[in-house]
Amino acid sequence: MKPKHTKNRRPWNRVSQQIYSLSTLDTKGQINMNIVSYATPATLKPKSYVIAVYRGTKTHSNIFNKPNTHFLLQGLSSPQAKHIRTLGQKSGLKYDKAKYLAKQGLEFYELNSVSYGYLPDCGFVLLCKVTNSIKYGDHDLITAEVVKIVADNKDAKLLTTQELIEKGIIL
């Protein structure tokens, strides 16, 4: 399928990237999810990721307003492309994503009596803990250590930026 719109993409926008979602909790335990394409595995021992988190967002607030923050890093699968517009184009500061997510049949992982929700049918779900951060440009870069593999669907077709371009979700 050809994209609905094509444009001359800059080099960093021509590389197909895995699409992730961070599932974070606010100080009241309310769930929020966003969309992340700026994430990459960083080290083997310990297994870690570097993730760019946009400032001024609910996800940023959830991560940086709590000490020893844990969150779920979800490797989205192709069928989850339907969530991109809601989770990636609507602000959790203005839109009740928790209400939307409650209707999605979330699965839960419990850590220290705290329930972290994740979307069913992800390619994988990783429990992560923030280990460091630096401010850079309009994002904060966090390093996050993988604490546990919560779910791993090895048969899932992982969702990428190229697929979102082909579906006309990314223009």
ChimeraX attribute file (.defattr): number of C-alpha atoms within 10 A of each C-alpha:
attribute: neighborCount
match mode: 1-to-1
recipient: residues
	/A:1	8
	/A:2	9
	/A:3	16
	/A:4	12
	/A:5	12
	/A:6	12
	/A:7	7
	/A:8	7
	/A:9	10
	/A:10	8
	/A:11	7
	/A:12	8
	/A:13	11
	/A:14	11
	/A:15	12
	/A:16	15
	/A:17	19
	/A:18	19
	/A:19	25
	/A:20	27
	/A:21	25
	/A:22	24
	/A:23	23
	/A:24	25
	/A:25	26
	/A:26	16
	/A:27	11
	/A:28	6
	/A:29	12
	/A:30	16
	/A:31	23
	/A:32	27
	/A:33	28
	/A:34	24
	/A:35	21
	/A:36	23
	/A:37	15
	/A:38	15
	/A:39	20
	/A:40	14
	/A:41	14
	/A:42	15
	/A:43	12
	/A:44	10
	/A:45	8
	/A:46	11
	/A:47	14
	/A:48	20
	/A:49	21
	/A:50	19
	/A:51	24
	/A:52	22
	/A:53	25
	/A:54	18
	/A:55	15
	/A:56	12
	/A:57	14
	/A:58	20
	/A:59	26
	/A:60	16
	/A:61	18
	/A:62	21
	/A:63	22
	/A:64	16
	/A:65	12
	/A:66	12
	/A:67	8
	/A:68	10
	/A:69	16
	/A:70	23
	/A:71	22
	/A:72	27
	/A:73	27
	/A:74	27
	/A:75	25
	/A:76	28
	/A:77	22
	/A:78	17
	/A:79	13
	/A:80	16
	/A:81	16
	/A:82	11
	/A:83	18
	/A:84	19
	/A:85	13
	/A:86	17
	/A:87	21
	/A:88	14
	/A:89	11
	/A:90	14
	/A:91	18
	/A:92	19
	/A:93	13
	/A:94	9
	/A:95	12
	/A:96	14
	/A:97	19
	/A:98	16
	/A:99	12
	/A:100	13
	/A:101	19
	/A:102	11
	/A:103	8
	/A:104	13
	/A:105	11
	/A:106	13
	/A:107	12
	/A:108	14
	/A:109	15
	/A:110	9
	/A:111	10
	/A:112	5
	/A:113	7
	/A:114	11
	/A:115	15
	/A:116	22
	/A:117	24
	/A:118	29
	/A:119	21
	/A:120	18
	/A:121	20
	/A:122	24
	/A:123	21
	/A:124	23
	/A:125	26
	/A:126	20
	/A:127	21
	/A:128	23
	/A:129	22
	/A:130	21
	/A:131	13
	/A:132	11
	/A:133	16
	/A:134	11
	/A:135	12
	/A:136	11
	/A:137	9
	/A:138	11
	/A:139	15
	/A:140	17
	/A:141	19
	/A:142	20
	/A:143	23
	/A:144	25
	/A:145	24
	/A:146	22
	/A:147	15
	/A:148	13
	/A:149	13
	/A:150	16
	/A:151	18
	/A:152	15
	/A:153	14
	/A:154	10
	/A:155	8
	/A:156	16
	/A:157	13
	/A:158	21
	/A:159	22
	/A:160	20
	/A:161	18
	/A:162	19
	/A:163	20
	/A:164	19
	/A:165	18
	/A:166	16
	/A:167	16
	/A:168	15
	/A:169	17
	/A:170	16
	/A:171	13
